[in-house]
Amino acid sequence: MDEFHVKREGESFIVSFEFSSSDELVKAVLSGVRDTDNLCELLNADRLWIEKSEKSWVEFGAYTLGVAHEYFTEIGFDALS
């Protein structure tokens, strides 16, 4: 991946990007991102994965985007489309 887009929506952000997976182009849109500090890690990612939070009471961050390259980073968000 060589670019991503960030748009403010209220007190959170929408992050959109495309990446290649098994020779297929995949578009991801993350809604409800509140912490933007780790977003640049997407540009260095060797591997991405998404996990749904097992906690039903979370205020935000119902999902976690895992980003791996030299180390591991997490980005919390509310919805994926």
Backbone bond lengths (Angstrom), bond angles and torsions (degrees), N, CA, C in turn:
res aa  C-N    CA-C-N  psi(-1)  N-CA   C-N-CA  omega(-1)  CA-C   N-CA-C  phi
1 M - - - 1.433 - - 1.524 107.82 -
2 D 1.320 115.99 138.16 1.459 118.76 -179.48 1.524 112.98 -124.36
3 E 1.340 117.98 2.21 1.466 120.13 174.51 1.517 110.06 -160.74
4 F 1.328 115.21 155.44 1.459 122.42 171.55 1.517 107.02 -146.37
5 H 1.326 116.33 162.85 1.455 121.55 -176.58 1.523 109.55 -123.88
6 V 1.323 115.33 139.42 1.461 121.72 -178.82 1.524 108.41 -125.39
7 K 1.332 115.31 132.31 1.466 121.01 178.61 1.522 108.32 -132.09
8 R 1.339 116.09 130.03 1.464 120.10 177.83 1.521 108.52 -75.74
9 E 1.344 115.05 136.31 1.454 122.06 175.16 1.523 107.44 -137.24
10 G 1.329 115.97 96.65 1.464 119.83 -175.19 1.508 110.16 68.21
11 E 1.327 115.99 -124.71 1.464 120.65 -179.16 1.527 112.61 -98.09
12 S 1.322 117.03 7.91 1.464 120.28 178.07 1.523 109.00 -130.08
13 F 1.316 115.95 -174.22 1.463 121.70 -175.44 1.517 110.49 -131.33
14 I 1.324 115.29 154.54 1.458 122.64 170.44 1.525 106.28 -108.93
15 V 1.314 116.92 127.53 1.459 122.54 -178.62 1.525 107.80 -117.85
16 S 1.329 116.60 125.04 1.463 120.00 178.53 1.526 109.39 -124.56
17 F 1.337 114.83 144.00 1.454 120.67 179.49 1.519 109.30 -160.65
18 E 1.313 115.80 163.82 1.461 123.03 175.87 1.521 108.44 -123.48
19 F 1.323 115.22 146.26 1.461 119.75 176.11 1.524 108.73 -147.96
20 S 1.294 116.06 163.46 1.456 122.03 -179.21 1.525 109.17 -99.54
21 S 1.335 115.52 130.89 1.456 121.33 177.69 1.520 107.94 -134.47
22 S 1.317 116.41 118.29 1.468 121.29 -178.26 1.521 111.31 50.85
23 D 1.320 115.74 47.48 1.467 123.61 178.88 1.525 113.71 63.55
24 E 1.331 117.38 19.53 1.460 122.25 177.39 1.531 108.43 -119.57
25 L 1.328 117.24 135.68 1.455 121.73 178.26 1.523 108.92 -81.60
26 V 1.332 116.44 125.23 1.458 122.87 -177.78 1.517 108.53 -117.57
27 K 1.332 117.68 132.36 1.460 122.14 176.73 1.522 108.20 -107.39
28 A 1.325 116.19 131.48 1.459 121.65 179.35 1.519 109.50 -123.66
29 V 1.314 116.22 138.60 1.459 122.59 175.16 1.520 106.87 -127.96
30 L 1.323 116.05 115.57 1.455 122.57 179.97 1.520 108.27 -100.92
31 S 1.309 118.21 123.06 1.463 122.28 178.11 1.517 109.38 -107.36
32 G 1.322 115.63 148.04 1.453 120.12 176.94 1.509 114.39 79.76
33 V 1.314 118.41 27.23 1.467 121.91 174.81 1.525 107.14 -75.76
34 R 1.332 117.31 125.73 1.459 119.61 -177.75 1.524 112.83 -107.11
35 D 1.303 116.90 -28.70 1.458 121.06 -179.11 1.526 108.72 -110.60
36 T 1.319 116.65 113.96 1.464 121.26 -176.23 1.529 113.05 -97.43
37 D 1.317 118.10 2.33 1.467 121.19 -175.29 1.526 113.74 -58.78
38 N 1.319 118.24 -34.86 1.469 121.33 -174.39 1.521 114.30 -99.28
39 L 1.319 118.58 5.63 1.458 120.33 -175.43 1.529 113.67 -61.02
40 C 1.310 118.47 -34.07 1.479 120.49 -179.59 1.523 111.72 -63.87
41 E 1.321 117.71 -18.69 1.465 120.66 177.52 1.524 110.96 -63.77
42 L 1.338 118.08 -23.26 1.468 120.99 177.37 1.519 111.60 -58.10
43 L 1.319 117.07 -34.22 1.459 121.25 -177.37 1.529 112.90 -69.38
44 N 1.332 117.06 -20.81 1.463 121.72 -179.50 1.522 113.43 -103.51
45 A 1.327 117.15 1.94 1.466 121.49 -170.09 1.528 112.88 -62.64
46 D 1.327 114.64 132.60 1.461 122.22 168.99 1.523 109.53 -92.98
47 R 1.330 115.53 -28.08 1.454 121.59 -176.49 1.522 109.93 -150.19
48 L 1.334 117.39 139.03 1.462 123.85 176.26 1.523 109.03 -125.70
49 W 1.325 117.83 145.63 1.457 121.74 172.82 1.522 108.84 -153.65
50 I 1.319 115.79 158.89 1.463 122.13 -178.48 1.512 108.85 -122.53
51 E 1.326 114.74 136.24 1.461 121.26 176.68 1.523 108.89 -125.93
52 K 1.320 117.50 139.15 1.457 122.08 175.23 1.523 107.83 -89.80
53 S 1.334 115.52 135.71 1.449 120.08 179.61 1.520 109.80 -65.61
54 E 1.321 116.45 137.73 1.462 120.84 177.98 1.516 111.42 -84.36
55 K 1.321 117.67 -6.66 1.462 121.85 -179.69 1.525 108.67 -88.81
56 S 1.309 117.93 118.85 1.465 121.34 -178.19 1.519 112.33 -79.28
57 W 1.310 118.66 -10.98 1.456 121.99 -175.06 1.530 113.99 -100.13
58 V 1.318 119.26 5.82 1.460 120.96 -175.41 1.535 111.19 -61.55
59 E 1.318 116.29 136.87 1.456 122.39 179.60 1.522 111.10 -72.52
60 F 1.322 116.81 -39.65 1.453 122.99 174.90 1.513 107.68 -152.72
61 G 1.298 116.14 168.09 1.457 120.05 179.67 1.511 112.25 78.84
62 A 1.324 117.21 45.56 1.460 121.41 179.03 1.527 111.35 -63.18
63 Y 1.340 116.70 -20.12 1.464 122.60 179.22 1.524 109.50 -128.40
64 T 1.319 114.64 157.76 1.459 121.19 175.35 1.517 108.63 -128.61
65 L 1.330 116.14 129.26 1.454 121.73 171.50 1.515 107.22 -95.40
66 G 1.319 116.60 117.45 1.455 121.48 176.64 1.519 109.57 -90.02
67 V 1.326 116.41 135.25 1.460 122.37 -179.68 1.527 107.20 -126.09
68 A 1.326 116.38 122.94 1.462 120.16 -179.90 1.518 109.79 -121.37
69 H 1.304 115.29 136.94 1.466 123.86 167.78 1.504 105.19 -152.45
70 E 1.308 121.61 -110.74 1.467 120.81 177.41 1.527 111.02 -71.15
71 Y 1.313 117.25 -24.13 1.456 122.78 176.13 1.522 107.79 -149.12
72 F 1.315 116.95 -179.76 1.455 123.49 -173.30 1.532 110.13 -105.84
73 T 1.327 116.56 135.64 1.463 123.42 177.64 1.523 108.93 -132.30
74 E 1.330 117.14 146.31 1.460 121.82 176.35 1.520 110.36 -119.24
75 I 1.332 116.09 143.49 1.461 122.57 175.32 1.525 106.18 -127.74
76 G 1.334 116.82 118.68 1.462 121.24 -179.97 1.522 110.52 -87.59
77 F 1.340 116.41 144.86 1.466 120.86 177.73 1.522 109.08 -156.32
78 D 1.343 116.45 167.42 1.455 121.41 -173.39 1.525 114.82 -94.77
79 A 1.334 118.20 -34.59 1.471 119.91 -174.91 1.519 110.28 -148.99
80 L 1.322 115.34 152.69 1.459 123.10 179.81 1.528 108.73 -123.57
81 S 1.327 115.56 133.54 1.468 118.29 174.08 1.507 109.19 -139.89
